[in-house]
């Protein structure tokens, strides 16, 4: 995880204006600024991927994880 919050998306395609799921700031017409700050998390792919899945350089995706409430803080822990 990058140790600081950020608002600039890696690509405007991640935001609503580019067809993505992340709400973007109405003040940025390019659609590359998230409406709320977020933390970037970089995850290594497993050596053996499921059938039909191909890693492509520069692509992004989503992941989830389980975190005991005692170790999580902020809004994420409440979800």
mmJSON file of the N, C-alpha and C atoms, coordinates in Angstrom:
{"data_MODEL":{"atom_site":{
"group_PDB":["ATOM","ATOM","ATOM","ATOM","ATOM","ATOM","ATOM","ATOM","ATOM","ATOM","ATOM","ATOM","ATOM","ATOM","ATOM","ATOM","ATOM","ATOM","ATOM","ATOM","ATOM","ATOM","ATOM","ATOM","ATOM","ATOM","ATOM","ATOM","ATOM","ATOM","ATOM","ATOM","ATOM","ATOM","ATOM","ATOM","ATOM","ATOM","ATOM","ATOM","ATOM","ATOM","ATOM","ATOM","ATOM","ATOM","ATOM","ATOM","ATOM","ATOM","ATOM","ATOM","ATOM","ATOM","ATOM","ATOM","ATOM","ATOM","ATOM","ATOM","ATOM","ATOM","ATOM","ATOM","ATOM","ATOM","ATOM","ATOM","ATOM","ATOM","ATOM","ATOM","ATOM","ATOM","ATOM","ATOM","ATOM","ATOM","ATOM","ATOM","ATOM","ATOM","ATOM","ATOM","ATOM","ATOM","ATOM","ATOM","ATOM","ATOM","ATOM","ATOM","ATOM","ATOM","ATOM","ATOM","ATOM","ATOM","ATOM","ATOM","ATOM","ATOM","ATOM","ATOM","ATOM","ATOM","ATOM","ATOM","ATOM","ATOM","ATOM","ATOM","ATOM","ATOM","ATOM","ATOM","ATOM","ATOM","ATOM","ATOM","ATOM","ATOM","ATOM","ATOM","ATOM","ATOM","ATOM","ATOM","ATOM","ATOM","ATOM","ATOM","ATOM","ATOM","ATOM","ATOM","ATOM","ATOM","ATOM","ATOM","ATOM","ATOM","ATOM","ATOM","ATOM","ATOM","ATOM","ATOM","ATOM","ATOM","ATOM","ATOM","ATOM","ATOM","ATOM","ATOM","ATOM","ATOM","ATOM","ATOM","ATOM","ATOM","ATOM","ATOM","ATOM","ATOM","ATOM","ATOM","ATOM","ATOM","ATOM","ATOM","ATOM","ATOM","ATOM","ATOM","ATOM","ATOM","ATOM","ATOM","ATOM","ATOM","ATOM","ATOM","ATOM","ATOM","ATOM","ATOM","ATOM","ATOM","ATOM","ATOM","ATOM","ATOM","ATOM","ATOM","ATOM","ATOM","ATOM","ATOM","ATOM","ATOM","ATOM","ATOM","ATOM","ATOM","ATOM","ATOM","ATOM","ATOM","ATOM","ATOM","ATOM","ATOM","ATOM","ATOM","ATOM","ATOM","ATOM","ATOM","ATOM","ATOM","ATOM","ATOM","ATOM","ATOM","ATOM","ATOM","ATOM","ATOM","ATOM","ATOM","ATOM","ATOM","ATOM","ATOM","ATOM"],
"id":[1,2,3,4,5,6,7,8,9,10,11,12,13,14,15,16,17,18,19,20,21,22,23,24,25,26,27,28,29,30,31,32,33,34,35,36,37,38,39,40,41,42,43,44,45,46,47,48,49,50,51,52,53,54,55,56,57,58,59,60,61,62,63,64,65,66,67,68,69,70,71,72,73,74,75,76,77,78,79,80,81,82,83,84,85,86,87,88,89,90,91,92,93,94,95,96,97,98,99,100,101,102,103,104,105,106,107,108,109,110,111,112,113,114,115,116,117,118,119,120,121,122,123,124,125,126,127,128,129,130,131,132,133,134,135,136,137,138,139,140,141,142,143,144,145,146,147,148,149,150,151,152,153,154,155,156,157,158,159,160,161,162,163,164,165,166,167,168,169,170,171,172,173,174,175,176,177,178,179,180,181,182,183,184,185,186,187,188,189,190,191,192,193,194,195,196,197,198,199,200,201,202,203,204,205,206,207,208,209,210,211,212,213,214,215,216,217,218,219,220,221,222,223,224,225,226,227,228,229,230,231,232,233,234,235,236,237],
"type_symbol":["N","C","C","N","C","C","N","C","C","N","C","C","N","C","C","N","C","C","N","C","C","N","C","C","N","C","C","N","C","C","N","C","C","N","C","C","N","C","C","N","C","C","N","C","C","N","C","C","N","C","C","N","C","C","N","C","C","N","C","C","N","C","C","N","C","C","N","C","C","N","C","C","N","C","C","N","C","C","N","C","C","N","C","C","N","C","C","N","C","C","N","C","C","N","C","C","N","C","C","N","C","C","N","C","C","N","C","C","N","C","C","N","C","C","N","C","C","N","C","C","N","C","C","N","C","C","N","C","C","N","C","C","N","C","C","N","C","C","N","C","C","N","C","C","N","C","C","N","C","C","N","C","C","N","C","C","N","C","C","N","C","C","N","C","C","N","C","C","N","C","C","N","C","C","N","C","C","N","C","C","N","C","C","N","C","C","N","C","C","N","C","C","N","C","C","N","C","C","N","C","C","N","C","C","N","C","C","N","C","C","N","C","C","N","C","C","N","C","C","N","C","C","N","C","C","N","C","C","N","C","C","N","C","C","N","C","C"],
"label_atom_id":["N","CA","C","N","CA","C","N","CA","C","N","CA","C","N","CA","C","N","CA","C","N","CA","C","N","CA","C","N","CA","C","N","CA","C","N","CA","C","N","CA","C","N","CA","C","N","CA","C","N","CA","C","N","CA","C","N","CA","C","N","CA","C","N","CA","C","N","CA","C","N","CA","C","N","CA","C","N","CA","C","N","CA","C","N","CA","C","N","CA","C","N","CA","C","N","CA","C","N","CA","C","N","CA","C","N","CA","C","N","CA","C","N","CA","C","N","CA","C","N","CA","C","N","CA","C","N","CA","C","N","CA","C","N","CA","C","N","CA","C","N","CA","C","N","CA","C","N","CA","C","N","CA","C","N","CA","C","N","CA","C","N","CA","C","N","CA","C","N","CA","C","N","CA","C","N","CA","C","N","CA","C","N","CA","C","N","CA","C","N","CA","C","N","CA","C","N","CA","C","N","CA","C","N","CA","C","N","CA","C","N","CA","C","N","CA","C","N","CA","C","N","CA","C","N","CA","C","N","CA","C","N","CA","C","N","CA","C","N","CA","C","N","CA","C","N","CA","C","N","CA","C","N","CA","C","N","CA","C","N","CA","C","N","CA","C","N","CA","C","N","CA","C","N","CA","C"],
"label_alt_id":[null,null,null,null,null,null,null,null,null,null,null,null,null,null,null,null,null,null,null,null,null,null,null,null,null,null,null,null,null,null,null,null,null,null,null,null,null,null,null,null,null,null,null,null,null,null,null,null,null,null,null,null,null,null,null,null,null,null,null,null,null,null,null,null,null,null,null,null,null,null,null,null,null,null,null,null,null,null,null,null,null,null,null,null,null,null,null,null,null,null,null,null,null,null,null,null,null,null,null,null,null,null,null,null,null,null,null,null,null,null,null,null,null,null,null,null,null,null,null,null,null,null,null,null,null,null,null,null,null,null,null,null,null,null,null,null,null,null,null,null,null,null,null,null,null,null,null,null,null,null,null,null,null,null,null,null,null,null,null,null,null,null,null,null,null,null,null,null,null,null,null,null,null,null,null,null,null,null,null,null,null,null,null,null,null,null,null,null,null,null,null,null,null,null,null,null,null,null,null,null,null,null,null,null,null,null,null,null,null,null,null,null,null,null,null,null,null,null,null,null,null,null,null,null,null,null,null,null,null,null,null,null,null,null,null,null,null],
"label_comp_id":["UNK","UNK","UNK","UNK","UNK","UNK","UNK","UNK","UNK","UNK","UNK","UNK","UNK","UNK","UNK","UNK","UNK","UNK","UNK","UNK","UNK","UNK","UNK","UNK","UNK","UNK","UNK","UNK","UNK","UNK","UNK","UNK","UNK","UNK","UNK","UNK","UNK","UNK","UNK","UNK","UNK","UNK","UNK","UNK","UNK","UNK","UNK","UNK","UNK","UNK","UNK","UNK","UNK","UNK","UNK","UNK","UNK","UNK","UNK","UNK","UNK","UNK","UNK","UNK","UNK","UNK","UNK","UNK","UNK","UNK","UNK","UNK","UNK","UNK","UNK","UNK","UNK","UNK","UNK","UNK","UNK","UNK","UNK","UNK","UNK","UNK","UNK","UNK","UNK","UNK","UNK","UNK","UNK","UNK","UNK","UNK","UNK","UNK","UNK","UNK","UNK","UNK","UNK","UNK","UNK","UNK","UNK","UNK","UNK","UNK","UNK","UNK","UNK","UNK","UNK","UNK","UNK","UNK","UNK","UNK","UNK","UNK","UNK","UNK","UNK","UNK","UNK","UNK","UNK","UNK","UNK","UNK","UNK","UNK","UNK","UNK","UNK","UNK","UNK","UNK","UNK","UNK","UNK","UNK","UNK","UNK","UNK","UNK","UNK","UNK","UNK","UNK","UNK","UNK","UNK","UNK","UNK","UNK","UNK","UNK","UNK","UNK","UNK","UNK","UNK","UNK","UNK","UNK","UNK","UNK","UNK","UNK","UNK","UNK","UNK","UNK","UNK","UNK","UNK","UNK","UNK","UNK","UNK","UNK","UNK","UNK","UNK","UNK","UNK","UNK","UNK","UNK","UNK","UNK","UNK","UNK","UNK","UNK","UNK","UNK","UNK","UNK","UNK","UNK","UNK","UNK","UNK","UNK","UNK","UNK","UNK","UNK","UNK","UNK","UNK","UNK","UNK","UNK","UNK","UNK","UNK","UNK","UNK","UNK","UNK","UNK","UNK","UNK","UNK","UNK","UNK","UNK","UNK","UNK","UNK","UNK","UNK"],
"label_asym_id":["A","A","A","A","A","A","A","A","A","A","A","A","A","A","A","A","A","A","A","A","A","A","A","A","A","A","A","A","A","A","A","A","A","A","A","A","A","A","A","A","A","A","A","A","A","A","A","A","A","A","A","A","A","A","A","A","A","A","A","A","A","A","A","A","A","A","A","A","A","A","A","A","A","A","A","A","A","A","A","A","A","A","A","A","A","A","A","A","A","A","A","A","A","A","A","A","A","A","A","A","A","A","A","A","A","A","A","A","A","A","A","A","A","A","A","A","A","A","A","A","A","A","A","A","A","A","A","A","A","A","A","A","A","A","A","A","A","A","A","A","A","A","A","A","A","A","A","A","A","A","A","A","A","A","A","A","A","A","A","A","A","A","A","A","A","A","A","A","A","A","A","A","A","A","A","A","A","A","A","A","A","A","A","A","A","A","A","A","A","A","A","A","A","A","A","A","A","A","A","A","A","A","A","A","A","A","A","A","A","A","A","A","A","A","A","A","A","A","A","A","A","A","A","A","A","A","A","A","A","A","A","A","A","A","A","A","A"],
"label_entity_id":["1","1","1","1","1","1","1","1","1","1","1","1","1","1","1","1","1","1","1","1","1","1","1","1","1","1","1","1","1","1","1","1","1","1","1","1","1","1","1","1","1","1","1","1","1","1","1","1","1","1","1","1","1","1","1","1","1","1","1","1","1","1","1","1","1","1","1","1","1","1","1","1","1","1","1","1","1","1","1","1","1","1","1","1","1","1","1","1","1","1","1","1","1","1","1","1","1","1","1","1","1","1","1","1","1","1","1","1","1","1","1","1","1","1","1","1","1","1","1","1","1","1","1","1","1","1","1","1","1","1","1","1","1","1","1","1","1","1","1","1","1","1","1","1","1","1","1","1","1","1","1","1","1","1","1","1","1","1","1","1","1","1","1","1","1","1","1","1","1","1","1","1","1","1","1","1","1","1","1","1","1","1","1","1","1","1","1","1","1","1","1","1","1","1","1","1","1","1","1","1","1","1","1","1","1","1","1","1","1","1","1","1","1","1","1","1","1","1","1","1","1","1","1","1","1","1","1","1","1","1","1","1","1","1","1","1","1"],
"label_seq_id":[1,1,1,2,2,2,3,3,3,4,4,4,5,5,5,6,6,6,7,7,7,8,8,8,9,9,9,10,10,10,11,11,11,12,12,12,13,13,13,14,14,14,15,15,15,16,16,16,17,17,17,18,18,18,19,19,19,20,20,20,21,21,21,22,22,22,23,23,23,24,24,24,25,25,25,26,26,26,27,27,27,28,28,28,29,29,29,30,30,30,31,31,31,32,32,32,33,33,33,34,34,34,35,35,35,36,36,36,37,37,37,38,38,38,39,39,39,40,40,40,41,41,41,42,42,42,43,43,43,44,44,44,45,45,45,46,46,46,47,47,47,48,48,48,49,49,49,50,50,50,51,51,51,52,52,52,53,53,53,54,54,54,55,55,55,56,56,56,57,57,57,58,58,58,59,59,59,60,60,60,61,61,61,62,62,62,63,63,63,64,64,64,65,65,65,66,66,66,67,67,67,68,68,68,69,69,69,70,70,70,71,71,71,72,72,72,73,73,73,74,74,74,75,75,75,76,76,76,77,77,77,78,78,78,79,79,79],
"pdbx_PDB_ins_code":[null,null,null,null,null,null,null,null,null,null,null,null,null,null,null,null,null,null,null,null,null,null,null,null,null,null,null,null,null,null,null,null,null,null,null,null,null,null,null,null,null,null,null,null,null,null,null,null,null,null,null,null,null,null,null,null,null,null,null,null,null,null,null,null,null,null,null,null,null,null,null,null,null,null,null,null,null,null,null,null,null,null,null,null,null,null,null,null,null,null,null,null,null,null,null,null,null,null,null,null,null,null,null,null,null,null,null,null,null,null,null,null,null,null,null,null,null,null,null,null,null,null,null,null,null,null,null,null,null,null,null,null,null,null,null,null,null,null,null,null,null,null,null,null,null,null,null,null,null,null,null,null,null,null,null,null,null,null,null,null,null,null,null,null,null,null,null,null,null,null,null,null,null,null,null,null,null,null,null,null,null,null,null,null,null,null,null,null,null,null,null,null,null,null,null,null,null,null,null,null,null,null,null,null,null,null,null,null,null,null,null,null,null,null,null,null,null,null,null,null,null,null,null,null,null,null,null,null,null,null,null,null,null,null,null,null,null],
"Cartn_x":[0.85,0.0,0.895,0.542,1.275,0.928,1.904,1.671,1.083,0.311,-0.32,-1.603,-2.518,-3.756,-3.531,-4.323,-4.201,-5.584,-5.654,-6.923,-6.815,-5.602,-5.431,-5.522,-6.416,-6.558,-5.443,-5.038,-4.011,-4.496,-5.796,-6.399,-7.806,-8.217,-9.578,-10.611,-10.184,-11.084,-11.587,-10.904,-11.338,-12.506,-12.672,-13.715,-15.015,-16.068,-17.392,-17.387,-16.655,-16.67,-16.04,-15.18,-14.534,-15.163,-16.296,-16.978,-16.625,-15.792,-15.396,-16.364,-15.997,-16.872,-16.549,-15.489,-15.056,-15.682,-16.39,-16.936,-15.802,-15.984,-14.933,-15.369,-14.392,-14.635,-15.324,-16.311,-16.997,-16.146,-15.069,-14.186,-13.126,-12.967,-11.962,-12.667,-12.683,-13.393,-12.718,-11.457,-10.768,-11.221,-11.827,-12.296,-11.194,-10.03,-8.9,-8.71,-9.624,-9.522,-10.71,-10.427,-11.483,-12.191,-13.468,-14.249,-13.769,-13.271,-12.746,-11.331,-10.535,-9.178,-9.228,-8.186,-8.092,-6.634,-6.408,-5.065,-4.861,-3.726,-3.415,-2.79,-3.21,-2.717,-2.221,-0.956,-0.39,-0.262,-0.77,-0.831,-0.111,0.734,1.406,0.436,0.436,-0.417,0.18,-0.673,-0.146,0.536,1.476,2.203,1.255,0.259,-0.702,-2.043,-2.399,-3.661,-4.776,-6.024,-7.151,-7.208,-7.787,-7.917,-8.648,-8.16,-8.793,-8.376,-7.503,-7.066,-5.64,-5.433,-4.116,-3.696,-2.517,-2.04,-1.536,-1.915,-1.461,-0.785,0.385,1.156,0.352,0.36,-0.289,-1.776,-2.342,-3.772,-4.002,-5.199,-5.549,-6.791,-7.099,-8.271,-8.705,-9.518,-10.019,-9.679,-9.511,-9.286,-9.994,-10.201,-10.812,-9.996,-10.148,-9.443,-10.249,-9.983,-10.619,-9.644,-10.133,-9.289,-10.044,-9.458,-10.126,-10.404,-11.573,-11.97,-10.946,-10.254,-9.265,-8.052,-7.827,-6.655,-6.997,-8.262,-8.689,-9.184,-8.963,-9.464,-10.178,-10.969,-11.645,-12.915,-13.436,-14.707,-14.672,-13.542,-13.438,-13.783,-13.404,-13.641,-15.115,-15.905,-17.335,-18.106,-17.519,-18.218,-18.291],
"Cartn_y":[-1.163,0.0,1.225,2.18,3.439,4.161,4.684,5.23,6.639,7.003,8.319,8.26,9.145,9.193,9.994,9.708,10.425,10.64,11.483,11.734,11.573,11.621,11.468,9.99,9.67,8.298,7.981,6.714,6.319,6.502,6.425,6.624,7.171,8.064,8.594,7.501,6.396,5.271,4.618,4.844,4.285,5.062,6.322,7.188,7.118,7.697,7.689,8.245,9.313,9.926,9.036,8.111,7.193,5.818,5.658,4.364,3.495,4.012,3.242,3.396,2.838,2.813,3.871,4.635,5.578,6.959,7.493,8.849,9.857,10.799,11.78,13.187,14.038,15.427,16.18,16.97,17.779,18.967,19.252,20.369,20.009,18.715,18.269,17.701,18.447,18.03,16.854,16.557,15.429,14.1,14.141,12.919,12.107,12.709,11.979,12.231,12.976,13.261,12.632,11.766,11.105,12.109,11.884,12.763,12.67,11.499,11.29,10.733,11.0,10.455,8.93,8.274,6.818,6.431,5.184,4.635,3.602,3.637,2.66,1.43,0.279,-0.992,-1.805,-2.156,-2.96,-4.393,-5.337,-6.74,-7.583,-8.495,-9.416,-10.528,-10.873,-11.967,-13.3,-14.291,-15.621,-16.232,-17.13,-17.76,-18.545,-19.195,-19.979,-19.243,-18.708,-17.988,-18.951,-18.613,-19.451,-19.559,-20.639,-20.863,-19.689,-19.269,-18.187,-16.797,-16.702,-15.399,-15.13,-13.991,-13.632,-12.28,-12.207,-10.909,-10.064,-8.799,-7.878,-6.692,-6.334,-5.235,-3.941,-3.24,-1.945,-1.989,-3.167,-3.283,-3.152,-2.75,-2.659,-3.489,-3.701,-4.491,-4.202,-5.067,-4.911,-6.152,-5.963,-7.102,-6.822,-7.844,-7.704,-8.499,-8.191,-8.931,-8.897,-9.882,-9.938,-9.382,-8.535,-7.904,-7.92,-8.506,-8.483,-7.049,-6.806,-5.453,-4.807,-5.585,-5.027,-4.459,-4.867,-4.403,-3.377,-3.219,-2.27,-0.993,0.114,1.38,2.118,3.075,3.904,3.268,3.86,3.42,2.004,1.538,0.203,-0.876,-0.691,-1.686,-1.856,-0.839,-0.898,-1.666,-1.823,-2.482,-3.972],
"Cartn_z":[0.0,0.0,0.0,-0.835,-0.811,0.483,1.183,2.525,2.56,1.587,1.602,0.768,1.113,0.334,-0.932,-1.933,-3.19,-3.789,-4.79,-5.463,-6.975,-7.52,-8.967,-9.33,-10.265,-10.738,-11.728,-11.796,-12.757,-14.182,-14.375,-15.69,-15.492,-16.364,-16.268,-16.574,-17.181,-17.458,-16.173,-15.052,-13.768,-13.175,-13.586,-13.042,-13.829,-13.247,-13.872,-15.286,-15.525,-16.852,-17.916,-17.483,-18.42,-18.434,-17.741,-17.715,-16.521,-15.606,-14.429,-13.268,-12.127,-10.956,-9.906,-10.093,-9.061,-9.299,-8.29,-8.436,-8.609,-9.515,-9.792,-9.392,-9.199,-8.817,-9.955,-9.608,-10.623,-11.056,-10.329,-10.655,-11.69,-11.993,-12.952,-14.181,-15.255,-16.467,-17.167,-16.827,-17.451,-16.853,-15.659,-15.014,-14.363,-14.143,-13.573,-12.077,-11.439,-10.015,-9.287,-8.331,-7.56,-6.668,-6.431,-5.572,-4.127,-3.717,-2.367,-2.449,-1.435,-1.382,-1.258,-1.752,-1.663,-1.465,-1.117,-0.971,-2.064,-2.744,-3.786,-3.134,-3.566,-3.053,-4.239,-4.23,-5.307,-4.82,-5.612,-5.217,-6.262,-5.808,-6.722,-7.11,-8.394,-8.857,-8.457,-8.184,-7.865,-9.093,-8.862,-9.963,-10.87,-10.282,-11.053,-11.088,-12.239,-12.388,-12.786,-12.449,-12.875,-14.393,-14.888,-16.334,-16.985,-18.126,-18.869,-18.429,-17.455,-16.957,-17.44,-18.074,-18.589,-18.031,-17.39,-16.899,-18.07,-18.09,-19.124,-18.457,-18.917,-18.342,-18.358,-17.224,-17.139,-16.845,-16.755,-16.469,-14.967,-14.604,-13.185,-12.949,-11.702,-11.362,-9.949,-9.426,-8.071,-7.276,-5.984,-5.101,-3.782,-3.028,-1.71,-0.708,0.54,1.57,2.847,3.681,5.0,6.018,6.881,7.884,9.206,10.245,11.548,11.98,12.533,12.934,13.853,14.651,15.571,14.846,13.588,12.857,11.794,11.469,10.442,11.109,10.45,10.967,9.857,10.206,9.219,8.689,7.609,7.044,6.524,6.037,5.439,6.464,7.714,8.755,9.026,8.804,9.099,8.031,6.856,5.745,5.929],
"occupancy":[1.0,1.0,1.0,1.0,1.0,1.0,1.0,1.0,1.0,1.0,1.0,1.0,1.0,1.0,1.0,1.0,1.0,1.0,1.0,1.0,1.0,1.0,1.0,1.0,1.0,1.0,1.0,1.0,1.0,1.0,1.0,1.0,1.0,1.0,1.0,1.0,1.0,1.0,1.0,1.0,1.0,1.0,1.0,1.0,1.0,1.0,1.0,1.0,1.0,1.0,1.0,1.0,1.0,1.0,1.0,1.0,1.0,1.0,1.0,1.0,1.0,1.0,1.0,1.0,1.0,1.0,1.0,1.0,1.0,1.0,1.0,1.0,1.0,1.0,1.0,1.0,1.0,1.0,1.0,1.0,1.0,1.0,1.0,1.0,1.0,1.0,1.0,1.0,1.0,1.0,1.0,1.0,1.0,1.0,1.0,1.0,1.0,1.0,1.0,1.0,1.0,1.0,1.0,1.0,1.0,1.0,1.0,1.0,1.0,1.0,1.0,1.0,1.0,1.0,1.0,1.0,1.0,1.0,1.0,1.0,1.0,1.0,1.0,1.0,1.0,1.0,1.0,1.0,1.0,1.0,1.0,1.0,1.0,1.0,1.0,1.0,1.0,1.0,1.0,1.0,1.0,1.0,1.0,1.0,1.0,1.0,1.0,1.0,1.0,1.0,1.0,1.0,1.0,1.0,1.0,1.0,1.0,1.0,1.0,1.0,1.0,1.0,1.0,1.0,1.0,1.0,1.0,1.0,1.0,1.0,1.0,1.0,1.0,1.0,1.0,1.0,1.0,1.0,1.0,1.0,1.0,1.0,1.0,1.0,1.0,1.0,1.0,1.0,1.0,1.0,1.0,1.0,1.0,1.0,1.0,1.0,1.0,1.0,1.0,1.0,1.0,1.0,1.0,1.0,1.0,1.0,1.0,1.0,1.0,1.0,1.0,1.0,1.0,1.0,1.0,1.0,1.0,1.0,1.0,1.0,1.0,1.0,1.0,1.0,1.0,1.0,1.0,1.0,1.0,1.0,1.0,1.0,1.0,1.0,1.0,1.0,1.0],
"B_iso_or_equiv":[0.0,0.0,0.0,0.0,0.0,0.0,0.0,0.0,0.0,0.0,0.0,0.0,0.0,0.0,0.0,0.0,0.0,0.0,0.0,0.0,0.0,0.0,0.0,0.0,0.0,0.0,0.0,0.0,0.0,0.0,0.0,0.0,0.0,0.0,0.0,0.0,0.0,0.0,0.0,0.0,0.0,0.0,0.0,0.0,0.0,0.0,0.0,0.0,0.0,0.0,0.0,0.0,0.0,0.0,0.0,0.0,0.0,0.0,0.0,0.0,0.0,0.0,0.0,0.0,0.0,0.0,0.0,0.0,0.0,0.0,0.0,0.0,0.0,0.0,0.0,0.0,0.0,0.0,0.0,0.0,0.0,0.0,0.0,0.0,0.0,0.0,0.0,0.0,0.0,0.0,0.0,0.0,0.0,0.0,0.0,0.0,0.0,0.0,0.0,0.0,0.0,0.0,0.0,0.0,0.0,0.0,0.0,0.0,0.0,0.0,0.0,0.0,0.0,0.0,0.0,0.0,0.0,0.0,0.0,0.0,0.0,0.0,0.0,0.0,0.0,0.0,0.0,0.0,0.0,0.0,0.0,0.0,0.0,0.0,0.0,0.0,0.0,0.0,0.0,0.0,0.0,0.0,0.0,0.0,0.0,0.0,0.0,0.0,0.0,0.0,0.0,0.0,0.0,0.0,0.0,0.0,0.0,0.0,0.0,0.0,0.0,0.0,0.0,0.0,0.0,0.0,0.0,0.0,0.0,0.0,0.0,0.0,0.0,0.0,0.0,0.0,0.0,0.0,0.0,0.0,0.0,0.0,0.0,0.0,0.0,0.0,0.0,0.0,0.0,0.0,0.0,0.0,0.0,0.0,0.0,0.0,0.0,0.0,0.0,0.0,0.0,0.0,0.0,0.0,0.0,0.0,0.0,0.0,0.0,0.0,0.0,0.0,0.0,0.0,0.0,0.0,0.0,0.0,0.0,0.0,0.0,0.0,0.0,0.0,0.0,0.0,0.0,0.0,0.0,0.0,0.0,0.0,0.0,0.0,0.0,0.0,0.0],
"pdbx_formal_charge":[null,null,null,null,null,null,null,null,null,null,null,null,null,null,null,null,null,null,null,null,null,null,null,null,null,null,null,null,null,null,null,null,null,null,null,null,null,null,null,null,null,null,null,null,null,null,null,null,null,null,null,null,null,null,null,null,null,null,null,null,null,null,null,null,null,null,null,null,null,null,null,null,null,null,null,null,null,null,null,null,null,null,null,null,null,null,null,null,null,null,null,null,null,null,null,null,null,null,null,null,null,null,null,null,null,null,null,null,null,null,null,null,null,null,null,null,null,null,null,null,null,null,null,null,null,null,null,null,null,null,null,null,null,null,null,null,null,null,null,null,null,null,null,null,null,null,null,null,null,null,null,null,null,null,null,null,null,null,null,null,null,null,null,null,null,null,null,null,null,null,null,null,null,null,null,null,null,null,null,null,null,null,null,null,null,null,null,null,null,null,null,null,null,null,null,null,null,null,null,null,null,null,null,null,null,null,null,null,null,null,null,null,null,null,null,null,null,null,null,null,null,null,null,null,null,null,null,null,null,null,null,null,null,null,null,null,null],
"auth_seq_id":[1,1,1,2,2,2,3,3,3,4,4,4,5,5,5,6,6,6,7,7,7,8,8,8,9,9,9,10,10,10,11,11,11,12,12,12,13,13,13,14,14,14,15,15,15,16,16,16,17,17,17,18,18,18,19,19,19,20,20,20,21,21,21,22,22,22,23,23,23,24,24,24,25,25,25,26,26,26,27,27,27,28,28,28,29,29,29,30,30,30,31,31,31,32,32,32,33,33,33,34,34,34,35,35,35,36,36,36,37,37,37,38,38,38,39,39,39,40,40,40,41,41,41,42,42,42,43,43,43,44,44,44,45,45,45,46,46,46,47,47,47,48,48,48,49,49,49,50,50,50,51,51,51,52,52,52,53,53,53,54,54,54,55,55,55,56,56,56,57,57,57,58,58,58,59,59,59,60,60,60,61,61,61,62,62,62,63,63,63,64,64,64,65,65,65,66,66,66,67,67,67,68,68,68,69,69,69,70,70,70,71,71,71,72,72,72,73,73,73,74,74,74,75,75,75,76,76,76,77,77,77,78,78,78,79,79,79],
"auth_comp_id":["UNK","UNK","UNK","UNK","UNK","UNK","UNK","UNK","UNK","UNK","UNK","UNK","UNK","UNK","UNK","UNK","UNK","UNK","UNK","UNK","UNK","UNK","UNK","UNK","UNK","UNK","UNK","UNK","UNK","UNK","UNK","UNK","UNK","UNK","UNK","UNK","UNK","UNK","UNK","UNK","UNK","UNK","UNK","UNK","UNK","UNK","UNK","UNK","UNK","UNK","UNK","UNK","UNK","UNK","UNK","UNK","UNK","UNK","UNK","UNK","UNK","UNK","UNK","UNK","UNK","UNK","UNK","UNK","UNK","UNK","UNK","UNK","UNK","UNK","UNK","UNK","UNK","UNK","UNK","UNK","UNK","UNK","UNK","UNK","UNK","UNK","UNK","UNK","UNK","UNK","UNK","UNK","UNK","UNK","UNK","UNK","UNK","UNK","UNK","UNK","UNK","UNK","UNK","UNK","UNK","UNK","UNK","UNK","UNK","UNK","UNK","UNK","UNK","UNK","UNK","UNK","UNK","UNK","UNK","UNK","UNK","UNK","UNK","UNK","UNK","UNK","UNK","UNK","UNK","UNK","UNK","UNK","UNK","UNK","UNK","UNK","UNK","UNK","UNK","UNK","UNK","UNK","UNK","UNK","UNK","UNK","UNK","UNK","UNK","UNK","UNK","UNK","UNK","UNK","UNK","UNK","UNK","UNK","UNK","UNK","UNK","UNK","UNK","UNK","UNK","UNK","UNK","UNK","UNK","UNK","UNK","UNK","UNK","UNK","UNK","UNK","UNK","UNK","UNK","UNK","UNK","UNK","UNK","UNK","UNK","UNK","UNK","UNK","UNK","UNK","UNK","UNK","UNK","UNK","UNK","UNK","UNK","UNK","UNK","UNK","UNK","UNK","UNK","UNK","UNK","UNK","UNK","UNK","UNK","UNK","UNK","UNK","UNK","UNK","UNK","UNK","UNK","UNK","UNK","UNK","UNK","UNK","UNK","UNK","UNK","UNK","UNK","UNK","UNK","UNK","UNK","UNK","UNK","UNK","UNK","UNK","UNK"],
"auth_asym_id":["A","A","A","A","A","A","A","A","A","A","A","A","A","A","A","A","A","A","A","A","A","A","A","A","A","A","A","A","A","A","A","A","A","A","A","A","A","A","A","A","A","A","A","A","A","A","A","A","A","A","A","A","A","A","A","A","A","A","A","A","A","A","A","A","A","A","A","A","A","A","A","A","A","A","A","A","A","A","A","A","A","A","A","A","A","A","A","A","A","A","A","A","A","A","A","A","A","A","A","A","A","A","A","A","A","A","A","A","A","A","A","A","A","A","A","A","A","A","A","A","A","A","A","A","A","A","A","A","A","A","A","A","A","A","A","A","A","A","A","A","A","A","A","A","A","A","A","A","A","A","A","A","A","A","A","A","A","A","A","A","A","A","A","A","A","A","A","A","A","A","A","A","A","A","A","A","A","A","A","A","A","A","A","A","A","A","A","A","A","A","A","A","A","A","A","A","A","A","A","A","A","A","A","A","A","A","A","A","A","A","A","A","A","A","A","A","A","A","A","A","A","A","A","A","A","A","A","A","A","A","A","A","A","A","A","A","A"],
"auth_atom_id":["N","CA","C","N","CA","C","N","CA","C","N","CA","C","N","CA","C","N","CA","C","N","CA","C","N","CA","C","N","CA","C","N","CA","C","N","CA","C","N","CA","C","N","CA","C","N","CA","C","N","CA","C","N","CA","C","N","CA","C","N","CA","C","N","CA","C","N","CA","C","N","CA","C","N","CA","C","N","CA","C","N","CA","C","N","CA","C","N","CA","C","N","CA","C","N","CA","C","N","CA","C","N","CA","C","N","CA","C","N","CA","C","N","CA","C","N","CA","C","N","CA","C","N","CA","C","N","CA","C","N","CA","C","N","CA","C","N","CA","C","N","CA","C","N","CA","C","N","CA","C","N","CA","C","N","CA","C","N","CA","C","N","CA","C","N","CA","C","N","CA","C","N","CA","C","N","CA","C","N","CA","C","N","CA","C","N","CA","C","N","CA","C","N","CA","C","N","CA","C","N","CA","C","N","CA","C","N","CA","C","N","CA","C","N","CA","C","N","CA","C","N","CA","C","N","CA","C","N","CA","C","N","CA","C","N","CA","C","N","CA","C","N","CA","C","N","CA","C","N","CA","C","N","CA","C","N","CA","C","N","CA","C","N","CA","C","N","CA","C","N","CA","C","N","CA","C"],
"pdbx_PDB_model_num":[1,1,1,1,1,1,1,1,1,1,1,1,1,1,1,1,1,1,1,1,1,1,1,1,1,1,1,1,1,1,1,1,1,1,1,1,1,1,1,1,1,1,1,1,1,1,1,1,1,1,1,1,1,1,1,1,1,1,1,1,1,1,1,1,1,1,1,1,1,1,1,1,1,1,1,1,1,1,1,1,1,1,1,1,1,1,1,1,1,1,1,1,1,1,1,1,1,1,1,1,1,1,1,1,1,1,1,1,1,1,1,1,1,1,1,1,1,1,1,1,1,1,1,1,1,1,1,1,1,1,1,1,1,1,1,1,1,1,1,1,1,1,1,1,1,1,1,1,1,1,1,1,1,1,1,1,1,1,1,1,1,1,1,1,1,1,1,1,1,1,1,1,1,1,1,1,1,1,1,1,1,1,1,1,1,1,1,1,1,1,1,1,1,1,1,1,1,1,1,1,1,1,1,1,1,1,1,1,1,1,1,1,1,1,1,1,1,1,1,1,1,1,1,1,1,1,1,1,1,1,1,1,1,1,1,1,1]
}}}
